[in-house]
Every structure is written in C-alpha cells, then in structure tokens.
Amino acid sequence: MFESSRIELSKSALTRNIRFIRQQIGQDVIISSVVKGNAYGHGITAFVPLAEACGLRHFSVFDATEAYWVRQAQTRTDTQIMIMGYADSDGLEWAIENEVSFWIFDMPRLDNALARARKVGKPARVHLELETGMNRTGLDDTEIRRAAEVIVDNPEHFVVEGICTHYAGAESIANYKRIMDQKATFDQLCQQIANLGITIPLRHSAASAASLSYPATRMELVRIGIVQYGFWPSKETEMEFLLRRPQQDQQHFSDPLRRVLRWSSRVMHVNLVPPGQFVGYGTSYVTTRRQKIATVPVGYSHGFRRSLSNLGRVLIRGKRANVIGLVNMSMMTVDVTSIPSVEVGDEVVIIGRQGNARITVGSFTDMANLVNYEMLVRLPSDIPRVVHK
Ligand SMILES: *Cc1c(COP(=O)(O)O)cnc(C)c1O
C-alpha cells in the first residue's frame, strides 16, 4: 500500500528469456515454469499472469499452498499446475478436486492419493517420481512394481500424466558422471514401467541447467526455474554455453538472458555529516571528511542482508553509492558525497539497472555469500510487485 520499496517485473525480459530457452530446447518440448519459493521471489501473483501472457501454460510448484496461489492468480482456463513436493491429505484432496497434478514419490503417497481420489470422485493426476541416484525422494525398483499394480488395478482413480526424476546438480561438471548414471537409470526404469503396462505421456527430468547442458535430458517436458527469471544456474553453465558457440562469437559474448526483476526504493532523508563522526549504531563507520549521507528505507527486514553492512552498493542518479555503517532492520545509510545532487525522493536501485549502471544479484550474492536462488527467494512477499511491458 505505502511500502518503502517495490519490485518491478519486466515483460520484455521474460519474453526474451523464453525465446532463448525455446531456441535451445526446440519447439516441441513443453516448458513447465517453476514458480516455487514465491516464483523465486518474483511473486506468484504477479508472475503467473505475466508468464501466461508470454505463452506459458504449465507451472510447477513445491506444495499445495503454492498450487493454490497459482490457481488464484491464473488468467487462463488451460493453465496446468504440478506439485513436485509436499501435500498433506487435505492438500491432495484439494489438488484432485482442482485437477492439479502431483508427484508420487513413495507408497504412502500413492495409497493416500487413491483414498482421496475415491472420496472426491475424480481421478488423481499423477507423475511418478523415480529414484535414480539423488537419494532424496522417488520410487525405487520394487516400489515401481507395486505402484504400477495399484495404478493398473484402479484405472478410474488415476491418470498417469508423467514419469520424472531430478538430477543431483547438473549445474556443475563435477557431477557429470552422477548425472549420466541417473539418466541411464531413468531410461531403464521408464522401460520397466512401459513393460508393466503403463503408458507414459510425459517424461521429464531436466531443470534449467540440464535443459541447457544435456540435450538428452529434455524429453517431453523441462522444468525451468532460474533461467526464465534471467539468471544462469551457475557460472559453469554460462561458460559451457559460451564455449559451445562458434569461435568468432565467443569474443563478443553478450548475455542472452535479461533479469526480469528490478528492486527499487527512494531516498528518505539526506544529511551532511562533519569529518570524524560515527554514522549509525556503534562505531562501524566513521566519516573521513564532510560527507553527504542518504537514508534509504530498506533494511534486513526487507531482505537486505545485515552482512552487507559497509559492503553493499545501491544506485542513485545512475551512480554507485556505498552502504555505510550497519544495515538496520528497516533502513540503511549510503554515502552520496560524490553525487552531490542527490535529494529526498530520488530513486534508489537495490537490484537492477539505472541508466547505464547495474547492480546484479550476482554481485550482491558474492558479497553476501548466497547463491542467486537464495537471494531471490528471500525477497519478502509483501513488497509490492509491479509488471512492466
Ligand atoms: C526447483 C526445481 C526445478 C527448477 O530448477 P532451476 O534450476 O531453477 O531451473 C526443477 N525441478 C525440481 C524438482 C525443482 O525442485
């Protein structure tokens, strides 16, 4: 309502990222847009209609609550939702009632799905998650056989939409052998399931990194999270993509991805401080000359890490300004001595572009020791999201 900062989502950036993904994976593979973690901090409610406007029709979430929020946000009737993780009995019932699919990764989940499908009077739409080497969730050899029996015996209560697995770190070449082994195991188990009389409409295994780096993992559907938001899964994936390009293009590498998100606030107060004064709590920062200090109403309660005290940077009037002193719960102070024209009300960019300058989530996370993923999902859900063309 009157929040001290806002998050803008760029439709042109998302359009571009999806075009890039399409170029890489081809026209025939379904893209499931992964929107867990409040759409990686972008905000499910704002992001889902935007993604629909960019042509996406399939969404993956972690739990039934997120699926509920996607259903609330969707603007099209043909949008499909898939729960990859948690749902309790009520959640499963809701999912079945609302034609939301979910993963079956163990026998209790399958039995529960059957019971709930009977109760609701509609079939459960399921994806069988197979254990291929991640050793987290997934049906193993013997469970696959038992699950297939239950499904074949109850055709009116199940629609098997897909068979899937997840790789243990396709964004790092260090895991190459493990990923290849997982892929081989998956192929073999899919064959086993087909032999048990279950037809498999969709096989899926790849998240962003595998989709880009391991073409054979794409199959009929890919689950794309981080790349659609304009971030590489890792530096390695980015380098690997670059090195696959023709030699002459490697010299002029321009990032094909565009950040969808921009986070900004406004200068709340400016202050002239004489030399030799401490600024803010304690003694962590002392002025060395007469300095102009701007206060920005964003602090660690808004997801700006306290560890960025005396380290972070923001953009004001297209220039970088250093965070000085401790980041407070609700505000921070920045040194604008070298940008003398700064006044109250000026836009402050915390993540994103302003003029020709940019603060990347990457630079932000290197300093705060967080990966992009974690930095993004920490953005509080109550900062308003605004969509731009
Ligand atoms: C989060 C997640 C994805 C998406 O991962 P990205 O690296 O962001 O593309 C895909 N599949 C599963 C099972 C996930 O949990």
PDBQT file of the ligand as one rigid body, heavy atoms in Angstrom, charges set to zero:
ROOT
HETATM    1  C1  LIG A 401      13.435 -26.073  -8.335  1.00  0.00    +0.000 C 
HETATM    2  C2  LIG A 401      13.273 -27.244  -9.206  1.00  0.00    +0.000 A 
HETATM    3  C3  LIG A 401      13.415 -27.112 -10.596  1.00  0.00    +0.000 A 
HETATM    4  C4  LIG A 401      13.870 -25.828 -11.263  1.00  0.00    +0.000 C 
HETATM    5  O1  LIG A 401      15.253 -25.642 -11.060  1.00  0.00    +0.000 OA
HETATM    6  P1  LIG A 401      16.048 -24.462 -11.803  1.00  0.00    +0.000 P 
HETATM    7  O2  LIG A 401      17.466 -24.806 -11.589  1.00  0.00    +0.000 OA
HETATM    8  O3  LIG A 401      15.679 -23.197 -11.115  1.00  0.00    +0.000 OA
HETATM    9  O4  LIG A 401      15.632 -24.464 -13.215  1.00  0.00    +0.000 OA
HETATM   10  C5  LIG A 401      13.153 -28.233 -11.368  1.00  0.00    +0.000 A 
HETATM   11  N1  LIG A 401      12.781 -29.405 -10.799  1.00  0.00    +0.000 NA
HETATM   12  C6  LIG A 401      12.659 -29.569  -9.473  1.00  0.00    +0.000 A 
HETATM   13  C7  LIG A 401      12.259 -30.885  -8.919  1.00  0.00    +0.000 C 
HETATM   14  C8  LIG A 401      12.901 -28.489  -8.636  1.00  0.00    +0.000 A 
HETATM   15  O5  LIG A 401      12.782 -28.654  -7.311  1.00  0.00    +0.000 OA
ENDROOT
TORSDOF 0
